[in-house]
Amino acid sequence: MIKELAEIDIKPGCEQAFEQAAVLARDLFLGSKGCIAFRLHRSMEQPSRYRMFVEWETIEDHMIEFRNSDAFLEWRRLCGSYFQNPPRVEHLTVIVEGRSEDLAVAAE
């Protein structure tokens, strides 16, 4: 599994419209081959900055299957006009992960 991280700066004043469009776009991602999860976060310090996390089974599912699909074109149609500049995208792999409840289980 890989995680796509996209940092997206939105034109000031367009945040609410972008968020509404992103709700519709979520299903475009989730309905695509290999997509496992979709999350959109908004920065508290920079309210026009968002970070989108998408989990994919493989990098090819994102870079080949999704990027060459009608779903990608529709995502850009729905959300692209709100972008201040093109999103900055990276692909990540998890190295260390944990949750606080994991500590409670380990202590028992």
Number of C-alpha atoms within 10 A of each C-alpha: 13 19 23 20 19 18 19 21 21 22 15 12 11 14 19 10 12 19 17 12 17 18 12 14 20 16 13 19 22 17 12 18 15 19 21 16 14 17 12 17 12 17 10 9 7 9 13 20 19 20 19 18 20 21 23 23 15 15 18 14 17 25 11 11 16 21 13 12 13 13 19 18 14 14 18 14 13 18 18 17 13 21 19 15 12 12 17 11 14 11 15 14 10 8 5 5 5 7 7 7 9 9 10 9 8 7 7 5
